[in-house]
């Protein structure tokens, strides 16, 4: 593997980590805002809050995966059109 290929691979890996961290931060903020009351009455997460968080995270990850697949399809279509 050439030096340029190694640099490209490292850049791709760094971007992937950055994107995952961004997704995690956005998911955390969105689910916290949706599921946790702004005034804490208890130091522990209540059952309703935990269920809400589980559903919120599952939905967020599902949508993230769907969008990633769609963007991948669009990218492949663009590449196919460029090759023609």
C-alpha positions as CSV (number, residue, x, y, z in Angstrom):
1,X,0.0,0.0,0.0
2,X,1.4,3.4,-1.0
3,X,1.9,6.3,1.3
4,X,-0.9,8.2,-0.4
5,X,-3.3,5.3,0.0
6,X,-2.4,5.0,3.7
7,X,-3.1,8.7,4.2
8,X,-6.4,8.4,2.4
9,X,-7.4,5.4,4.5
10,X,-6.4,7.2,7.7
11,X,-8.5,10.2,6.6
12,X,-11.5,8.0,5.9
13,X,-11.1,6.4,9.3
14,X,-10.9,9.8,11.1
15,X,-14.0,11.0,9.2
16,X,-15.9,7.9,10.2
17,X,-15.0,8.4,13.9
18,X,-16.0,12.0,13.7
19,X,-19.3,11.2,12.0
20,X,-20.1,8.5,14.7
21,X,-19.2,10.9,17.5
22,X,-21.5,13.6,16.0
23,X,-24.3,11.1,15.6
24,X,-23.9,9.9,19.2
25,X,-23.9,13.5,20.4
26,X,-27.0,14.4,18.4
27,X,-28.8,11.2,19.5
28,X,-27.9,11.9,23.2
29,X,-29.2,15.4,23.0
30,X,-32.4,14.6,21.2
31,X,-33.3,11.6,23.3
32,X,-32.4,13.5,26.6
33,X,-34.6,16.4,25.5
34,X,-37.5,14.1,24.5
35,X,-37.4,11.6,27.4
36,X,-36.0,13.3,30.5
37,X,-37.9,16.0,32.3
38,X,-35.9,19.3,32.7
39,X,-36.5,19.2,36.5
40,X,-35.0,16.1,38.1
41,X,-37.2,14.8,40.9
42,X,-35.2,11.7,41.4
43,X,-31.5,10.8,41.1
44,X,-32.4,7.5,39.2
45,X,-33.9,7.1,35.8
46,X,-37.5,6.2,36.0
47,X,-38.9,3.2,34.1
48,X,-40.9,5.4,31.7
49,X,-37.8,7.5,31.0
50,X,-35.8,4.3,30.4
51,X,-38.4,2.9,28.0
52,X,-38.6,6.3,26.2
53,X,-34.8,6.4,25.9
54,X,-34.6,2.8,24.5
55,X,-37.2,3.6,21.9
56,X,-35.7,6.9,21.0
57,X,-32.2,5.4,20.5
58,X,-33.6,2.5,18.5
59,X,-35.6,4.9,16.3
60,X,-32.6,7.2,15.9
61,X,-30.3,4.4,14.9
62,X,-32.8,2.9,12.5
63,X,-33.3,6.2,10.7
64,X,-29.5,6.8,10.7
65,X,-29.0,3.4,9.0
66,X,-31.8,4.0,6.5
67,X,-30.4,7.4,5.5
68,X,-26.9,5.9,5.2
69,X,-28.2,3.2,2.9
70,X,-30.1,5.7,0.8
71,X,-27.1,8.0,0.5
72,X,-25.0,5.0,-0.5
73,X,-27.5,4.1,-3.2
74,X,-27.5,7.7,-4.5
75,X,-23.7,7.8,-4.5
76,X,-23.5,4.5,-6.5
77,X,-26.0,5.9,-9.0
78,X,-24.0,9.1,-9.4
79,X,-20.8,7.0,-9.9
80,X,-22.6,4.9,-12.5
81,X,-23.8,8.0,-14.4
82,X,-20.3,9.6,-14.3
83,X,-18.8,6.4,-15.8
84,X,-21.2,6.5,-18.8
